[in-house]
Amino acid sequence: MGKRQTVITLQKEEHLEENGEYIILSGHLTCSMGKQLLCFLREGERALLHDQLLPDALGYQARDVVRLLKLESSMTNMRLEERYREFEKEIVDLMMERMEMLTQQKKQRLVSTLLKLGKEVGILEGENCRIPKVWNQVELASYINCTREYLLTQKRVLREEGVILDSHQWVLLDWERWTGKVAVTQI
């Protein structure tokens, strides 16, 4: 008989601390470098943490209750260092994406962030994409480097433009428009 798989549960805002390779069974994690968000991870995606192979500043935080399956080391040792190097390249790409986003005007930073959230954690509902509540307004405003008041003003403007639904949540209307060949800069 093989070893039992370990399932770890993190409560909202808890950090993943133990080195290893994990598969997210439910919930949402943020992957950050220092205090800069790189991406959101959801069910079915992998999280890698290793204090000797990956940067110390890399961390994961639960955005809601998260259940993780920790893979046995015997399952992960094959090509371990190679997988971590590939992951490092992904991190660099995500850091570059973040830096490029910060050079945009505020409204475009919001639109880019909504697109990113839609792609990473969005739930397709018909032709629209609903973003689950993985961030509060203060956190979202901080990420796009604006005030909460500016964020709410822009949310109202996007509703008036018919780009998002008039809702407490962010619902991106006509998801194909957001992801299609029409540049998001036109939103």
C-alpha positions in Angstrom: 0.0 0.0 0.0 1.2 3.5 -0.8 1.3 6.4 1.5 -1.9 8.4 2.2 -2.2 11.7 0.4 -2.1 14.7 2.7 -5.0 17.2 2.4 -4.3 20.6 3.9 -6.9 23.2 4.7 -6.1 26.9 4.9 -8.5 29.5 6.3 -9.0 32.9 4.6 -5.7 34.9 4.7 -3.6 32.0 6.0 -0.3 31.5 4.2 1.0 28.3 2.7 4.2 27.6 4.7 5.5 24.1 4.0 7.8 23.3 1.1 6.2 21.1 -1.5 4.1 20.7 -4.6 0.3 21.1 -4.1 -2.8 20.8 -6.2 -5.7 23.1 -5.2 -8.8 21.0 -4.5 -11.1 24.0 -3.8 -10.8 27.7 -3.1 -8.5 30.4 -4.3 -4.9 31.3 -3.6 -2.9 34.4 -4.4 0.7 33.9 -5.6 2.7 37.0 -4.6 6.3 38.1 -4.8 6.9 40.3 -1.8 3.8 42.5 -1.6 3.1 42.3 -5.4 0.4 40.0 -6.5 1.4 37.8 -9.5 -1.6 35.7 -10.0 -4.7 34.0 -8.6 -4.8 30.2 -8.5 -8.0 28.1 -8.4 -9.2 24.5 -8.3 -7.0 22.1 -10.3 -4.0 24.4 -10.5 -0.6 23.7 -8.8 1.3 25.7 -6.2 5.0 25.2 -5.7 6.9 26.2 -2.6 10.6 25.5 -1.9 12.8 27.7 0.2 16.0 26.6 -1.5 14.9 26.4 -5.2 12.5 29.4 -5.3 12.9 33.0 -4.1 12.2 33.6 -0.4 9.8 36.4 -1.3 7.4 34.1 -3.1 4.3 33.3 -1.1 0.8 32.0 -1.3 -2.2 33.3 0.7 -5.7 31.8 0.9 -8.4 34.2 -0.3 -11.2 32.0 1.0 -11.1 28.5 2.6 -8.7 26.5 0.5 -8.2 22.8 0.4 -4.8 21.5 -1.0 -3.5 18.1 -1.9 0.1 17.9 -1.0 1.8 15.6 -3.5 4.1 12.9 -2.0 7.8 13.6 -2.5 8.1 10.3 -4.4 5.6 11.6 -6.9 7.4 15.0 -7.3 11.1 14.2 -7.2 11.3 13.3 -10.9 12.6 16.3 -12.7 11.9 18.4 -9.6 14.6 21.1 -10.2 13.5 21.3 -13.9 9.9 22.0 -12.9 11.0 24.7 -10.4 13.1 26.4 -13.1 10.1 26.4 -15.4 8.1 27.9 -12.6 10.7 30.6 -12.0 10.4 31.6 -15.7 6.6 31.9 -15.2 7.2 34.1 -12.2 9.4 36.4 -14.2 6.7 36.7 -16.9 4.1 37.5 -14.3 6.4 40.2 -12.8 6.9 41.7 -16.2 3.1 41.7 -16.8 2.6 43.5 -13.4 5.3 46.1 -14.2 3.7 46.8 -17.6 0.2 47.1 -16.0 1.6 49.8 -13.6 2.6 52.0 -16.5 -1.0 52.3 -17.8 -3.5 55.0 -16.9 -5.7 54.2 -13.9 -8.8 53.2 -15.8 -6.8 50.9 -18.1 -5.1 49.4 -15.0 -8.6 48.6 -13.7 -9.7 47.1 -17.1 -6.5 45.0 -17.3 -6.9 43.8 -13.8 -10.6 42.8 -14.4 -9.5 40.9 -17.5 -6.7 39.2 -15.5 -9.2 38.2 -12.7 -11.7 37.0 -15.3 -9.1 34.7 -16.9 -7.6 33.4 -13.6 -10.7 33.0 -11.4 -13.7 34.0 -13.5 -16.8 31.9 -13.8 -18.5 31.8 -17.2 -22.2 32.3 -17.0 -23.7 32.3 -20.4 -21.9 35.1 -22.4 -20.7 36.9 -19.2 -17.9 36.3 -16.8 -18.5 36.7 -13.0 -15.5 37.3 -10.8 -15.9 35.6 -7.4 -15.3 37.8 -4.3 -11.6 37.0 -3.9 -10.7 40.6 -3.1 -12.4 43.4 -1.3 -12.6 47.0 -2.7 -9.7 48.2 -0.7 -7.4 45.4 -1.9 -8.5 45.9 -5.5 -7.9 49.6 -5.3 -4.5 49.1 -3.8 -3.6 46.6 -6.5 -4.4 49.1 -9.3 -2.8 52.0 -7.2 -5.9 54.2 -6.7 -8.3 55.1 -4.0 -11.4 53.1 -3.2 -13.5 56.2 -4.2 -11.9 56.3 -7.6 -12.5 52.5 -8.0 -16.2 52.9 -7.3 -16.4 55.9 -9.7 -14.9 53.8 -12.4 -17.2 50.9 -11.6 -20.1 53.2 -12.2 -18.6 54.5 -15.5 -18.1 50.9 -16.7 -21.7 50.1 -15.8 -22.9 53.1 -17.7 -20.8 52.1 -20.7 -22.5 48.7 -20.7 -19.2 46.8 -20.0 -20.1 45.4 -16.6 -23.3 44.4 -15.0 -25.0 46.6 -12.4 -24.2 44.3 -9.5 -22.4 44.1 -6.2 -20.0 41.7 -7.9 -17.9 42.3 -10.9 -19.7 40.7 -13.9 -17.9 41.3 -17.2 -20.5 41.5 -20.0 -19.8 39.8 -23.3 -16.7 37.9 -22.2 -15.7 37.4 -25.9 -15.4 41.1 -26.2 -13.0 41.2 -23.3 -10.9 38.3 -24.6 -11.4 38.7 -28.3 -9.4 40.4 -31.0 -10.9 43.8 -30.1 -8.3 45.4 -27.9 -9.3 45.7 -24.3 -7.9 49.2 -24.6 -11.2 50.1 -26.3 -13.2 49.3 -23.2 
